[in-house]
Amino acid sequence: MSVRSGQSVTVLFTTRVFATGVGTNADSLPTGTLYLNGTANGATVTVTNISTGLYKAAVTLPTLAVNDEVEIVIAATVSSISDIAVIWGDTKDVFAGAIPDVVAGGSGGLFIAGSNAATTVNFTGNLSGSVGSVTGLTASNLDVAVSTLATASSLSTLQTSATAIKAKTDNLNYTVSGQVDANIQYVNDVQVTGNGQSGTEWGP
């Protein structure tokens, strides 16, 4: 398992009579301390009694760097015998390239945060949804510059031209497949006479 900055952690622990091992409440509410890399941290550890001899310790982790280690230490006194113990510990993930923290965003999305938020993250596949904002996005970051893409106006003009061309080509007839039916009236600007029949041969 791994942890991240700002993560809420809740851990269960028990207290018992030293001589018998029977679960029992501590003489007073146990106290908890969060340690960061072996040093007591100022984060508040809240201890709550759930049932006889059973407690939970809850803490919100501070800002963490890659490789940081955190532990929760509990101090308790049972039947006048005091003791301390580490009840939980973990380490912030280590990734090649220092992948930044990714936490839940609005409406089930993801939010990249933390000290490595500027790190480049490469995605393979498709992304769906909407982008709230992008910092540092320039033409050099894109495969195709946005400025080179067709505008709505130019696409509308192209559509109009294509429609006009289609209207003309739709008037062409093909009695023989692949050959346009044509009515030849002039050759080299000389009017053609006749219709190709006997006695009315083609000619100028």
C-alpha positions as CSV (number, residue, x, y, z in Angstrom):
1,M,0.0,0.0,0.0
2,S,1.0,3.6,-0.3
3,V,-0.1,7.0,1.0
4,R,-0.5,10.5,-0.4
5,S,-0.6,14.1,0.8
6,G,-3.8,15.0,2.6
7,Q,-5.0,11.4,2.8
8,S,-7.2,10.5,5.8
9,V,-6.0,7.4,7.7
10,T,-8.0,5.5,10.3
11,V,-6.4,2.6,12.2
12,L,-7.9,0.3,14.9
13,F,-6.0,-0.8,17.9
14,T,-6.7,-2.6,21.2
15,T,-5.6,-2.3,24.9
16,R,-5.3,-5.3,27.2
17,V,-4.4,-6.2,30.7
18,F,-0.7,-7.0,30.6
19,A,-0.9,-10.0,33.0
20,T,-3.9,-11.7,31.5
21,G,-4.2,-10.4,27.9
22,V,-7.9,-9.7,28.5
23,G,-9.1,-6.7,26.5
24,T,-9.9,-3.7,28.7
25,N,-10.2,0.0,28.4
26,A,-7.1,2.1,29.2
27,D,-7.0,4.0,32.5
28,S,-7.5,7.2,30.4
29,L,-8.0,7.9,26.7
30,P,-4.8,6.8,24.9
31,T,-2.9,9.5,22.9
32,G,-1.6,9.3,19.4
33,T,1.3,11.0,17.6
34,L,2.1,11.0,13.9
35,Y,5.8,10.6,13.0
36,L,7.2,11.8,9.7
37,N,10.6,10.3,8.9
38,G,11.1,9.5,12.5
39,T,10.2,12.9,13.9
40,A,7.0,13.8,15.7
41,N,4.7,15.8,13.3
42,G,2.1,18.4,14.3
43,A,-0.8,16.6,12.6
44,T,-3.6,15.9,15.1
45,V,-4.3,12.2,15.8
46,T,-7.8,11.7,17.1
47,V,-8.3,8.7,19.3
48,T,-11.9,7.3,19.9
49,N,-13.1,4.5,22.1
50,I,-15.3,2.1,20.1
51,S,-16.0,-0.6,22.7
52,T,-14.2,-2.3,25.6
53,G,-10.5,-2.4,24.8
54,L,-11.1,-1.3,21.2
55,Y,-10.1,2.1,19.9
56,K,-9.5,3.9,16.6
57,A,-6.9,6.5,15.7
58,A,-7.6,8.9,12.8
59,V,-5.3,11.5,11.2
60,T,-5.0,13.5,8.0
61,L,-1.6,13.2,6.6
62,P,0.5,16.4,5.9
63,T,2.2,17.2,2.6
64,L,4.5,14.4,1.7
65,A,7.4,14.0,-0.6
66,V,8.4,10.8,-2.5
67,N,9.9,8.2,-0.1
68,D,8.5,9.9,3.1
69,E,7.7,7.5,5.8
70,V,4.8,8.0,8.3
71,E,3.9,6.1,11.4
72,I,1.2,6.4,14.1
73,V,2.5,5.9,17.7
74,I,0.0,5.3,20.5
75,A,0.7,5.8,24.2
76,A,-1.6,4.1,26.7
77,T,-1.8,3.2,30.4
78,V,-3.7,0.0,31.3
79,S,-4.0,-1.0,35.0
80,S,-1.3,1.5,35.9
81,I,1.2,0.1,33.4
82,S,2.2,2.5,30.6
83,D,3.4,1.5,27.2
84,I,3.8,2.9,23.7
85,A,3.6,1.1,20.3
86,V,3.7,1.8,16.6
87,I,0.2,0.7,15.3
88,W,0.6,1.7,11.7
89,G,3.2,2.9,9.1
90,D,3.5,3.4,5.4
91,T,5.6,5.2,2.7
92,K,4.7,7.6,-0.1
93,D,4.9,5.9,-3.4
94,V,8.1,5.8,-5.4
95,F,7.6,6.1,-9.2
96,A,10.2,6.6,-11.9
97,G,9.8,10.2,-13.0
98,A,8.1,11.1,-9.8
99,I,4.4,10.7,-10.8
100,P,2.4,13.4,-9.0
101,D,-0.4,12.8,-6.6
102,V,-3.8,11.9,-8.2
103,V,-6.8,12.4,-6.0
104,A,-10.5,12.4,-6.6
105,G,-11.9,15.5,-8.4
106,G,-15.3,16.8,-8.9
107,S,-18.0,14.5,-10.4
108,G,-15.7,11.5,-10.2
109,G,-12.9,13.1,-12.1
110,L,-9.2,13.2,-11.3
111,F,-7.1,16.1,-9.9
112,I,-3.3,16.1,-10.2
113,A,-1.7,17.8,-7.2
114,G,1.2,17.8,-4.9
115,S,4.8,18.9,-5.2
116,N,5.2,17.2,-8.6
117,A,2.1,18.6,-10.2
118,A,4.3,20.0,-13.1
119,T,5.5,16.6,-14.0
120,T,4.6,15.4,-17.5
121,V,2.1,12.5,-17.5
122,N,1.7,10.5,-20.7
123,F,-1.6,8.8,-21.4
124,T,-2.2,5.9,-23.8
125,G,-5.8,5.5,-25.0
126,N,-8.8,7.8,-25.1
127,L,-9.7,10.5,-22.6
128,S,-13.4,11.6,-22.3
129,G,-15.1,14.4,-20.5
130,S,-14.1,18.1,-20.3
131,V,-10.9,19.9,-19.3
132,G,-11.3,22.6,-16.7
133,S,-8.0,24.4,-17.5
134,V,-4.6,23.6,-18.9
135,T,-1.5,25.5,-17.9
136,G,1.5,25.9,-20.2
137,L,-0.3,24.5,-23.3
138,T,1.2,25.9,-26.5
139,A,1.3,25.1,-30.2
140,S,4.7,23.3,-29.6
141,N,2.9,20.9,-27.1
142,L,0.4,19.8,-29.8
143,D,0.8,17.5,-32.7
144,V,-1.2,20.0,-34.8
145,A,-1.3,23.7,-33.8
146,V,-4.9,24.8,-33.0
147,S,-4.3,27.9,-35.3
148,T,-3.9,25.6,-38.3
149,L,-7.3,23.9,-37.9
150,A,-10.3,24.9,-40.1
151,T,-12.7,27.4,-38.7
152,A,-16.4,27.0,-38.7
153,S,-16.6,29.7,-41.3
154,S,-14.2,28.0,-43.7
155,L,-15.9,24.7,-43.2
156,S,-19.2,26.3,-44.1
157,T,-17.7,27.8,-47.3
158,L,-16.3,24.4,-48.3
159,Q,-19.7,22.8,-47.7
160,T,-21.4,25.4,-49.9
161,S,-18.9,24.8,-52.7
162,A,-19.2,21.0,-52.5
163,T,-23.0,21.2,-52.7
164,A,-22.8,23.4,-55.8
165,I,-20.4,20.9,-57.5
166,K,-22.6,18.0,-56.6
167,A,-25.6,19.8,-58.2
168,K,-23.7,19.9,-61.5
169,T,-22.4,16.4,-61.4
170,D,-25.8,15.0,-60.6
171,N,-27.0,16.2,-64.0
172,L,-24.5,13.9,-65.8
173,N,-25.9,10.8,-67.5
174,Y,-24.1,7.5,-68.0
175,T,-25.8,5.2,-70.5
176,V,-22.6,3.2,-70.6
177,S,-21.1,2.7,-67.2
178,G,-18.1,4.9,-66.7
179,Q,-18.7,7.0,-69.9
180,V,-20.5,10.3,-69.8
181,D,-23.3,10.8,-72.3
182,A,-22.3,13.9,-74.4
183,N,-24.0,16.0,-77.2
184,I,-21.2,17.2,-79.5
185,Q,-22.1,20.4,-81.3
186,Y,-18.7,22.0,-82.0
187,V,-15.2,20.7,-82.8
188,N,-12.4,23.3,-82.8
189,D,-15.1,26.0,-82.7
190,V,-16.6,24.6,-86.0
191,Q,-20.3,23.6,-85.7
192,V,-20.9,19.9,-86.4
193,T,-23.7,18.9,-88.8
194,G,-25.4,15.6,-89.3
195,N,-26.3,13.0,-86.8
196,G,-24.1,10.2,-87.9
197,Q,-26.8,8.4,-89.9
198,S,-26.6,7.4,-93.6
199,G,-27.2,10.5,-95.7
200,T,-26.7,12.8,-92.7
201,E,-23.1,11.9,-91.9
202,W,-21.1,13.9,-89.4
203,G,-19.4,16.9,-90.9
204,P,-18.7,20.6,-90.8
